[in-house]
Amino acid sequence: MKRSFNTLFITALIVLIAAPAFAQNRQGMRGGERGQRGWDRGDRMERVMQDVSPELRSEAHLAVLDKYVNLTPDQENQIVTADEEFAAKGEELREAPMNRQRKAVAAADLKKEHQLAIYDILTKEQYRVFLVEREAIRIEVREYIQEQLDD
């Protein structure tokens, strides 16, 4: 009996001592330490992208995409139309009264829908290039926008 009491006491003591080590630092995860962890730049860029006019986004998208896949004039017009349509849908989504999780799911669906629209506009060869260079295109679009905002 005394042995089991000692074992229980030691186990409880270990749990009490170790518990703070396993506790989550919620303040750090919500932004208190974000800049220190290197997350700040991405968050800042997302906020910048939200404040950019749809026209500037479309201009950047068109300029960079044309550089990679050589768009025809008809494709350029279709891309501009698709960008305007999805910018309007994105604005409606931002203003919609729903929780963040639902908005995130809806935004992901909207992004997929936009990608399908781009797929319908481009030829198969152009779309292959787009898929291979997608990350570079995304980065260049952001750089293009940042340059325009800095001027």
C-alpha positions in Angstrom: 0.0 0.0 0.0 2.8 2.4 1.0 4.6 1.5 -2.3 1.6 2.3 -4.5 1.1 5.6 -2.6 4.8 6.6 -3.2 4.5 5.6 -6.9 1.3 7.7 -7.3 2.9 10.6 -5.4 6.0 10.6 -7.6 3.9 10.3 -10.8 1.7 13.2 -9.8 4.8 15.3 -8.9 6.4 14.5 -12.3 3.2 15.5 -14.1 3.0 18.8 -12.2 6.6 19.7 -13.0 6.4 18.7 -16.6 3.0 20.2 -17.5 4.3 23.7 -18.2 6.7 22.3 -20.7 3.8 20.9 -22.8 1.6 23.9 -22.5 1.0 25.8 -25.7 2.0 29.4 -26.0 -1.1 30.8 -27.6 0.1 34.3 -27.7 3.0 33.4 -29.9 0.8 31.5 -32.3 -1.7 34.4 -32.7 0.9 37.0 -33.5 2.8 38.1 -30.4 6.0 36.5 -31.8 5.1 36.1 -35.5 7.6 38.6 -36.8 10.3 36.9 -34.8 9.6 33.6 -36.5 9.7 35.0 -40.0 6.0 34.8 -40.6 5.5 38.5 -40.8 6.6 39.0 -44.4 4.0 36.6 -45.8 1.2 38.0 -43.7 2.1 41.5 -44.7 2.2 40.6 -48.4 -1.2 39.0 -48.1 -2.6 42.2 -46.6 -1.0 44.2 -49.4 -2.5 41.9 -52.0 -6.0 42.4 -50.5 -5.7 46.2 -50.8 -4.6 46.1 -54.5 -7.2 47.2 -57.0 -8.6 44.4 -59.3 -7.3 46.3 -62.3 -3.7 46.3 -61.1 -3.9 42.6 -60.2 -5.3 41.8 -63.6 -2.6 43.9 -65.3 0.1 42.2 -63.3 -1.4 38.7 -64.0 -1.7 39.4 -67.7 1.9 40.9 -68.0 3.6 38.0 -66.2 1.4 35.3 -67.7 2.1 36.6 -71.2 5.8 36.5 -70.5 5.6 32.8 -69.8 3.0 31.5 -72.3 2.7 34.1 -75.1 -1.0 34.9 -74.9 -3.0 35.7 -78.0 -5.1 39.0 -77.9 -8.3 36.9 -77.6 -6.8 35.0 -74.6 -5.7 38.3 -73.0 -9.3 39.6 -73.2 -10.6 36.4 -71.7 -8.0 36.5 -68.9 -9.0 40.1 -68.0 -12.7 39.1 -68.0 -12.0 36.1 -65.8 -9.9 38.2 -63.4 -12.6 40.8 -63.1 -15.2 38.2 -62.5 -13.2 36.5 -59.8 -12.2 39.8 -58.2 -15.9 40.6 -57.8 -16.6 37.2 -56.3 -13.6 37.6 -53.9 -14.9 41.0 -52.8 -18.4 39.5 -52.2 -16.7 36.8 -50.2 -14.7 39.2 -48.0 -17.9 41.1 -47.2 -20.0 38.0 -46.6 -21.1 37.4 -43.0 -19.6 34.0 -42.2 -16.9 32.7 -39.9 -13.2 32.5 -40.9 -13.2 28.8 -41.5 -16.1 28.9 -44.0 -14.5 31.9 -45.7 -11.3 30.0 -46.0 -13.0 27.0 -47.6 -15.0 29.3 -49.9 -11.8 31.2 -50.9 -10.1 27.9 -51.7 -13.1 26.9 -53.9 -13.0 30.3 -55.6 -9.3 29.9 -56.3 -9.9 26.4 -57.9 -12.7 27.9 -59.9 -10.4 30.7 -61.2 -7.7 28.1 -62.0 -10.3 26.1 -64.1 -11.2 29.3 -65.9 -7.5 29.8 -66.8 -7.3 26.2 -67.9 -10.2 26.7 -70.3 -8.6 29.8 -71.7 -5.0 28.4 -72.3 -4.0 25.8 -74.8 -2.8 22.5 -73.3 0.8 23.4 -74.0 0.4 26.8 -72.4 -1.3 25.2 -69.4 1.6 22.8 -69.0 4.0 25.7 -68.9 1.7 27.5 -66.5 1.7 24.5 -64.1 5.5 24.1 -64.2 6.1 27.8 -63.7 3.1 28.5 -61.4 5.2 29.4 -58.3 7.5 31.7 -60.4 4.5 33.3 -62.0 2.9 33.9 -58.6 6.1 35.5 -57.2 6.6 37.7 -60.3 3.0 38.9 -60.1 3.6 40.0 -56.5 6.8 41.7 -57.4 5.1 43.5 -60.3 2.4 44.7 -58.0 4.9 45.8 -55.4 6.9 47.7 -58.0 3.7 49.5 -59.1 2.8 50.4 -55.5 6.3 51.7 -54.8 6.2 54.0 -57.8 
